[in-house]
Amino acid sequence: MAIASDVSFPVLSLGSVETSLSPQERFEEFLQARGKRVTRQRRVIVDHVAGRHEHFDAEQLLDELRKTKAGARASRPTIYRTLSEMVDAGLLKTWQ
């Protein structure tokens, strides 16, 4: 089957599409879509988790964060809540 060379097709464009590349940006979009605040503590937690490459639990995360200047004020409820939100946002998976 031959296609005539004089047939022209319209030029199509999707326009510009912005994507969130970092876990921090994805999480901020998730929170904003639900009307939640993007707090400094949440940012610190997401940054710390995104830098990990091994399994961990919330208590390990709490211990590690409390050893850092930025995470020293992170509370246990905030860590548990943020980890749950990260699971809901598709950034983490629970491991039993």
C-alpha positions as CSV (number, residue, x, y, z in Angstrom):
1,M,0.0,0.0,0.0
2,A,1.5,3.3,-1.1
3,I,0.9,6.7,0.5
4,A,0.6,9.6,-1.8
5,S,3.4,12.1,-1.2
6,D,1.2,15.1,-1.7
7,V,-0.9,14.2,1.4
8,S,-0.1,16.6,4.3
9,F,-0.8,16.0,7.9
10,P,-1.5,18.7,10.4
11,V,1.2,19.5,12.8
12,L,0.1,18.5,16.2
13,S,1.5,19.6,19.5
14,L,0.9,18.6,23.1
15,G,2.2,22.0,24.3
16,S,4.4,22.1,27.3
17,V,3.8,19.5,30.0
18,E,5.3,20.1,33.4
19,T,6.1,17.1,35.4
20,S,7.3,16.6,38.9
21,L,10.5,14.8,38.9
22,S,11.5,14.8,42.5
23,P,9.8,12.9,45.3
24,Q,9.6,16.3,47.1
25,E,7.7,17.9,44.3
26,R,5.4,15.0,43.9
27,F,4.6,15.0,47.6
28,E,4.0,18.7,47.6
29,E,1.5,18.4,44.7
30,F,-0.2,15.6,46.6
31,L,-0.6,17.6,49.7
32,Q,-1.7,20.8,47.9
33,A,-4.4,18.8,46.0
34,R,-5.8,17.8,49.4
35,G,-5.6,21.2,50.9
36,K,-2.8,20.2,53.3
37,R,0.2,22.4,54.3
38,V,3.7,21.7,53.1
39,T,5.6,22.1,56.4
40,R,9.3,22.2,57.1
41,Q,9.0,18.9,59.1
42,R,7.3,17.2,56.2
43,R,10.0,18.4,53.8
44,V,12.8,17.1,56.1
45,I,11.1,13.7,56.3
46,V,10.5,13.4,52.6
47,D,14.1,14.5,51.8
48,H,15.5,12.0,54.3
49,V,13.4,9.1,53.1
50,A,14.1,9.9,49.4
51,G,17.8,9.6,50.2
52,R,17.5,6.1,51.6
53,H,18.0,3.0,49.7
54,E,17.2,0.3,52.2
55,H,14.1,-0.7,54.2
56,F,13.3,1.1,57.4
57,D,10.6,1.5,59.9
58,A,9.2,4.7,61.5
59,E,11.1,4.3,64.7
60,Q,14.4,4.0,62.8
61,L,13.5,7.1,60.8
62,L,12.7,9.0,64.0
63,D,16.1,8.0,65.6
64,E,18.0,9.1,62.5
65,L,16.1,12.4,62.1
66,R,16.7,13.3,65.7
67,K,20.4,13.0,65.2
68,T,20.3,15.8,62.5
69,K,19.9,19.5,63.0
70,A,17.0,19.7,60.5
71,G,15.1,16.8,61.9
72,A,15.7,17.2,65.6
73,R,12.2,18.6,66.1
74,A,10.4,16.0,64.1
75,S,7.7,14.4,66.3
76,R,6.6,10.8,66.2
77,P,3.0,11.6,65.2
78,T,4.3,13.8,62.3
79,I,6.6,11.0,61.1
80,Y,3.9,8.4,61.2
81,R,1.4,10.7,59.5
82,T,3.8,11.8,56.8
83,L,4.9,8.2,56.0
84,S,1.2,7.3,55.7
85,E,0.7,10.2,53.3
86,M,3.7,9.2,51.3
87,V,2.2,5.7,50.9
88,D,-1.1,7.4,49.8
89,A,0.8,9.5,47.3
90,G,2.5,6.4,45.8
91,L,6.0,7.4,47.0
92,L,6.4,4.5,49.5
93,K,5.1,1.0,49.9
94,T,4.5,-0.7,53.2
95,W,6.4,-3.8,53.8
96,Q,5.1,-6.4,56.3
